[in-house]
Amino acid sequence: MKQEEKKVAAFTGHRKQRLMQENKDYRNLSGQIRGKVITMIKNLYEEGFREFYSGMAEGFDMIAAEAVLQLKEQYEDMTLAAAIPFRAQAEWFDPQDQLLYRELLKKADRVVMLSEKYYRGCYLRRDTYMVSRASMVIAYWDNVCNGGTYHTVKKAVETGREAINLFTGEVITDITALQNNHEPNKPNIKWTDLKIGTYEIKETD
């Protein structure tokens, strides 16, 4: 089967520090986000998605990886692929996240090590790699047009992938709107009619 015919999803989202701008109670926030991811994964599984990529950064990436592994107990044919930008990525994490990172890697079905050493641009290379492998990108993006999450969503839309933003429940289809949108919580992205778990997305301008 050709790669473009496979139903593969990749996760992209903010790191812990940026997530905590939304809610300082990270434990509570991460639980809420994990619930949204689990609902999304279940719906995608029903649509035939079996393989899920995580870039394994602290924050949303690892929350999503945890969600996939949790659901693997129910869906045995589901797989988690960890795309690592460089081997020492976790050295920047706090001790608790380093421990979680190691546990997640042990349980991942596949680990793709893109570089042995850090170099400028290695995170963007990781993001581009995941987009190239995926037919859909699941984001947790605050609609601010900077940073790796924005660039990953932008790359996905530019290359014809479906991109869904769990932060707002949007299906992102218009790259021009992406580039013009600079305010968090004030999306001007075109939506399409879609129901995603508890989200009901309606067409708007």
Secondary structure, 3 states (H helix, E strand, C coil): CCHHHCCEEEEEECCHHHHCCCCCCHHHHHHHHHHHHHHHHHHHHHCCCCEEEECCCCCHHHHHHHHHHHHHCCCCCCEEEEEECCCCHHHHCCHHHHHHHHHHHHHCCEEEECCCCCCCCHHHHHHHHHHHHCCEEEEECCCCCCHHHHHHHHHHHHCCCEEEECCCCEEECCHHHHHHCCCCCCCCCCCCCEEECCEEECCCC
